[in-house]
Amino acid sequence: MKSFIIIILLIVGSLQGNAQKIATDQRLSGLDKEVQNLITQYHTAGLAIAVIHKDQVIYSKGFGYRDIEKRLPVDTNTIFGIGSVTKSFTAGLLGVLEGNGQLDLTDVPKKYIPELSFYNTTMDDCIQLHHLLSHSSGVPSTSTESTAVLFGSPNKNELVTRLQYLPPTAAVGEQFIYNNLIYTLAGIVTERITSKSWEQNLSDLIFQPLGTENTYANVFTASKDIDFAYGYAVDATNTIKRVLPEHIPMRSAGGNIYSSIEDMAKWATVWMNEGTYNTTQVLPKSYVHKATSPLQKMSLDTTQPIRHYGYGWMTHTYEGYPKIEHSGGISGYTSNLAMFPSEDLAIVVLTNQTGSSIAYNITDNITNRLLDIKSSDTLNHEIRYSNTFTIDPVNTPTTLNKEHLPSQDLQAFTGTYYHPGFSEFTISYDQGTLYAELPFTKFRLEHHQDNIFIDHFTEEMPLVYWNFLQFNFQANDTGKIDHVLINVDEEPVIFKRVR
């Protein structure tokens, strides 16, 4: 019943309070009703949409709530987390600095970060700034994400000293490997050049020239805005639940911008106008062309549609139309920005729902209407959104698998374990429960078999998808547990016991 009431409130709020601009294009007639139906199907808290055609915003509207608990509606100034759409801003900073003659995208990062070393000298010599922006450095994704999240630090510069311990999974320029942490490295490059923070560089070089009024480079500042949208997910009963905001400094330049639909419409216009907004040249024209070019093939699978990555943008075709796009997803938010340059068309959808496909469904719906695409295949999106998880009591005992018992008593696994590419963590034992205390959080360990244990959250966290870790403890020749294998990379990583 509670879930049903919330859904009704969403629809009523959408009808009564959120109509800011009325669509004048008849091809969008009936869109409001379809969006409201999708909100019900997805159990979405709220969202905002902007459509830009030939430099004009022809549709801009908010739906649902930015704060369900207080029944505060979304409007066109409501601030959402844009997630990885942030990458186009970070890459744009380097584009501006290149246009100012302060760097060249063929430079190696070490030129600006002298203490930086990758896994080997070949990577040191070959990785250039443009490899960071096109996700083609060869640095693995899984291990860097684990470094940023599970073993994160409030000091993002710590990643500089850790990268040398992360072996590559491909040669430089050989393969597309999506990598949030490497974008943080690109952000650090801008800081070293300007002697200003990544946040200040965004303000000085992009936000102020663009004239954004509701765009912020971290969640703490954004959340102070009266029009901030809280992030939500859905529980097992399809009840909409507020989730904690995501703050991961070691991948901030890859996904930490919060913005409104009106400001994001301005950003889309910059890219549709060769770097110009009104009469202001926000980005160099040459950089815009390069950033939206098909620079790095995203998949080597010849059976899949061909997609390429530029600098913070993905390029491909949609029903024969060239398309430039990027989506974003962080705790509480999913976003999508799509542009069709041949049609002078851009669509932005921002939502405050975790891991949702509703933004893509709406983008394709609007695209099909405006480009007169009749194919139904493009609208068959799976209804997908992330669920919140249930946390058992923190002192739930570690029950043993009696058919495959550990080699030793649980106390024997306690200690501090370390890997230079990730940092350290501690295994502790208290009144029948084994715990793993990481910088990110404290896990309760469940026994799987033999010396293998599985993680369980002990507190509410901003990430709802991490319960996958396996701790495989190993003994030395004397029988003492001296290291543990954890699946934080494609191959399990060895953490040595140091005390």
N, C-alpha and C positions, 0 to 999 in steps of 0.2 A: 504493500500500500504506500509506504514512504517513497519508494522509487517512482510509483505512478504519479504521486502528488508533485514531486520535483519536476518530472517531465512536463506536466501540465503548466507549472509555473514558468518553465522555460518558454513554452509556446506563447503563453499570455504576455510574458515580458517582451517577446520578440514582436508581437502584434501591437502592443501599446506604446512602448517607449523608445524604440530603436530606429525608426525610419528617419535618417538624416537627409538623404538625397534620393529623389525618385528617379528611377531609370527612365530615360526618354527614348531609348532604343527599343523598338517593339520586339526585337528578337530576344530580349530579356524578359518579356512578359511571362508571368507565372513563375519566375525564378524564386521569388520570395517564398512561395508555398513549397517548392521543391526543397529549398534549403531547410525550412522548418520541419519537413518530413524527415530529412536526413538527420537533423538534430535529435529527433525522437528515436530514430533507428540506432544511432550511435551513442545515445545517452550523453550527448555533448553538453558541457556547461555553457560555452559561448564561443562566438567567432565573429570575425569581421572580414569583409570582402571589398576589394577595390578593383575596378576595371578601367584601364587607361587606353584610349584609342586616339591616335594622332594628337598626342600631347594634352588631351582633354580627359578628365576623370568623368566617365559616362555613367558610372555606378559606384556608389560608396555607401556601405550600410553595415550596421552591427546587429547581431542576433544573440538572444540568450543573455546570460549573465556573466559579469566579470567577478561578482561575488554572490554566490548562490545563497549563502547564509543570511545576508542582508538584503537580498533581492535587488542588487544594484545592476542595472543593465549595461551591456556593451554599447559603446558608440564609436564613432570614427576616430576618436582620440584615445581610445582605450589602449593600454600598453600591454603587449604580449611578448614572451620570449620568442625570438626568431630562430634560435638554435643555429644550425650550420649555415644558414643564409648569412650569418656573420662573416663567413670566409670571403665573401665578395668584398666586404668592407676592409678586412685585413689585407687581402691581396691588393685592393685599391690603394691602400696606404703606400705600398711599395711602388705602385704605378705612379703615384704623385711624386714620390721621392726620386724616382728615375727621371720623370719629366723635369724635375728641378736640378738634375745633374748630380744628385747626392749618392746615387748608386746605379749599378747596371744589373739587370736581372741575370746576366751571365757571370756575375761575381760569385765566388764561393763564400758561404756564410762565415767561414773562419776569418775572412778579411775584417769583419765587423765584431766578431766574437772570438778573440785570439785564443781563449782557453778551451774552445770547442774542439772535440775530436769525435769522429765517428768510429765504427768498429775496426776499420783498417785504413791504411794510407790511400788506397785506391778510392774509397768513399770520400776521404778528406779532399782529395785532388779533383774528383769528378762531380760531386754534388754541388750544384749551383742554385741560386735563389729560385730560379724558375722551376727547378725540380721540386722544391718545397711547395710551391703554389699549385703545381699540377699533380701532386701526389705520386711522384715518380722517382723518389729518392732511393727506393729499395729498402728503407727502414721499415720494419714490420709494424703492422697495425695493432695486433692483439697485445703485444708486449708493451707498446707505448701507451695504449689505453689503460692497461693494468697499472703501469707506472703512474699515470695521471690520476687515476681514480682510487684504486685499492691502496696504493702506496704514495698517494699524493702529498704535497707539501704546500703550505701557504706561500712559500717562496718559489715561484715558477722557475727561477734561474737554476734551481737544483737539477732540472732536466738536462742542462748543459753538460754536467759532469757525469750523468748517467748514460747518455747515448752511446758512449764508447763501449759499453758492455752489452749492447743489444745487436746480435748478429743479423745481417741482412737476409731477406728472403728472396731477393732478386737483385740483379745488377742495376746500376744507376741508369735510369731512363728506359729500362726494359719493360716494366710492368706497372700498371695502376694499382696502388696500395693506399686506400683511404686512410688518412692519418691526422687525427686531431692535434696530437702533441707536436707534430712537425709544423703545423700552422702557428702554434705558440712560439716556436723557434723563429718563424718569420716575424711575428710580432716583436720579439726581443731584438731582432735586427733593427727595426724602426726605432726602438728605444735607444740603442747604442748610437745610432746616427744623430738623433735629435736631442739626446739627453733629456727626453721627456717620456712619461709613461705611455703605454699603448693607448690607454683611455684618453689621455690628453692629446695625443696625436690624432685620434679619431675626431675629437672635438675641434681641434685647430684646422685640420686638413680636409675634413669631410662634412661633419655635422654643421659647423658654422657656415661654410660656403653654400651648403645645400639649404640652409634655413630650416633645419628640423627643430621642432619644438617639444617633441615627446619621444626622444630617443636617448637611451642611456647605455653605457658600456659595462654595467654590472647590476645585479639584481637588487642590491641594497639601496642604491640610489633610485632605481626604478620603482621599487616598492613603496617609496615615500610619496610618489605621485598619487594624487587623489583618484586618478582614473586607471590605476593599476589593476590588471586582471590576475586574480589568484589562479594557480594551476590546479587541475583536477585529474582524477582517474576514476575508474569504475570498480566496485567491489564484486564479489561473487554473486550478489543478489541484484546486480545492475543498478545499485545506488551510487550516485555521484559523490565522491569523497575528495576533500582537499588533500593535496600532497605537498611535501616539503619542497622548497625551491632548490635548485641545483646551483652550487657554487664550488667550482673545481678550478682553482687558479692555474693549474698546470695545463689546462686546455682552454683557457679563457678566450684567446684570440681565434679559436675555432668555433665558438658558439655562445658567447656571453652577452650579446647585444639584445636589448629589449626596445621595442618600437611600436608605433601605432600604424594603422592602415593608411592614414593620410601621409605620414612621413615615408612609409615604404613605397607609396605611389610616386613620391618625388624621386626616390632612389631608382625605381624602375624607369622613370622618365629620363634620368641621366644616361642610362644604358641604351635606351632607344634613340637618344639624341646625340650619340657619339661623344658622351662625356659632359654635355651641357644641360644645365637646368635654367630655364628662362635665358638670361644673357650671361650667366656665370659658367665658366669652364671648370667644372668640379674635378674631372679626370682628364688626362691627356687623351686626345682623339686616337693616337697611335696605340696607346695602351688598351683602350676599349676594344679596338679591333683584334688585338693579340689575345686579350683575356677571354674573348668569346669565340676564339678559333678552336677547331678540333685538334688539340695539341697532343693528347695522350689517349690512346684507345683504352676504354675501361674494361673490356673483357677480351680474352683470347679465344673465347668460345665462338666459333664461326656459325653455330646454329642460333645464336641469340641476335637480336637487333643491334645494329652498330651504334654505339654511344661513345662519345669522346669527352674528355675533361679539358677545360682551359685553365684559367686562373680563378678559382672560386665559382666556376659555372660548368654545368654539364651541357653538351650540345648533342642533339639528335634530331630525328624527324618525327612528326606526329601526323599521321594520315597524309604524308607527302609534304607537309609544311615544315620548314626549318624551325627548330625550337631551342631556346636557351632557357635553362631552368636550374633551380636548386631548391631543395627542401631542407627542413630543419626539424630536429626533434630533441628536446631535453625534458627533464622532469616537469610535467604539468603543461607542456606546450607542443604543438605540431604546426609547422608552417610550410607554405609553398609559394614560390614566385616563378612565374612562367612568362616568357616573352616570345612573340612571333614577329621578328623584325621585318619580314617581307610584308606583313599586314599592319605594321605600326600598332600592334596590340600587345598589352601586358595585363596579367591577372595576378593579384596578390590575395592569398587567403591566410589569415592568422587565427589560430584556435588556442584555447586554454584546456586542451585535452591531451593526455599523455599517449604517445605512440599510436595516434589515430590516422586512419586513411581518409577521413572525411575531407581534408583539404584537397587531396588529389581528385576525389570524386567531384567536388564542386568545381575545381579548375577545369576538368575535362567537360563537365556539363556546360559551363560557360563557353569554352572553346568551341564545342560542337554547335552551339547556338549561333555564335557570331561568325563562324567560318562555314556554316551550313553543311556540317558533316553529319551524314545520316547513319553511319555505322553504329550499331549498338554495342559492339565488342568493347569500345573504349569506356563504356559506362558500367561494365560488369566488374566493378571493384569489390573485392572481398571486404565485408564490414569488419574492420580490424581496429582494436584499441587495446591499450594495456590495462591490466587489472591490478588493483592493490593486493597485497598478500597478507595472510594472517600470521601473526607472530606468536609463537608459543611462549609460555613463561620463561624468563631468562634462566631460571634454575632448573629447567627440565633436565633430568639426569641423562647422562650419556649411556644409553642401554647398549649392551654388547651383543653382537651376532654370535650366538653360542656355537654355531656350526663352523664359523671361521673366526676364532678369537684372536685378539692382538697377541703379539709375541711377548709382551710385557704388561705390567700394570700401567694404568693410565698416567700415574705420576711420572713414569719414566720418560714420557714424551714432552714434559715441560721444559722450558728453556727459551732462549732468544736465538732466532735464526736470521741469517743475513745473506743478501745478494747485492753486489754493488750497483746493479742496474735498476734495482727496485727499492732498496732500503731494508729495514729490519721489521720483524714482528715477534710477538711473544706468545708462547703456548703456556697457559696456566690451568691449574686444576683446583676446584673448590667444591667441596661437599658433594662429590659424585658427578660433577659436570666438567667436561674438558672445553676450554675456550681458546680461540685464536684472537689475539688483540692486535689489529692492524691500525696504521695511522688513520684509515678511513672509518673504521667501525670495529665493534667487537662481535665476533661470531661465536655462536654455540656450535660445537662439533657433534655430529651424529656419526656413530660407528657404522661403517658400511661392511667391510670384511678385512680380515687380516690386520695390517697396519694402515688401512685407508679410512679416512674420515671425510665427511661432507659438511659444508658450511650451512648455517642457518642464522638469519638476522636475530638480534636481541633487542633492537630498537628500530623505530620508524626512521627510514632513510630516504633521501631524495631520489634514489634509483630503485626501481621496482623489478629489476630483471637479473640480479646478479647471482642468485643461488645456483651456482654450478661448480664451485671450487672443490677440488679433491686434494686432500693433504695425505700424501703417501710417504710415511716415515720409513727411514732406512737405518739399519744398524751397521756398525763397523765390525771388524774381525773379532773384537772382544765382546760383542753383543750390545754395546752401548749405542743408543740412538744418536747419530751425529749429523744427519741431514734429512731434509724432507723435499720431495718433489711436488710442485704445485703446477697445475695446468693454466698458467697465466700467459702462455704463448702457444704456438703451434706444436711445439715439443715441450714437455714438462721442464720447468726450470728448477735447478738445484739450489736450495737455500741451506747454507751450512750453519750448523749450530755453533754459536760463538760464546755462549755462556749459559 
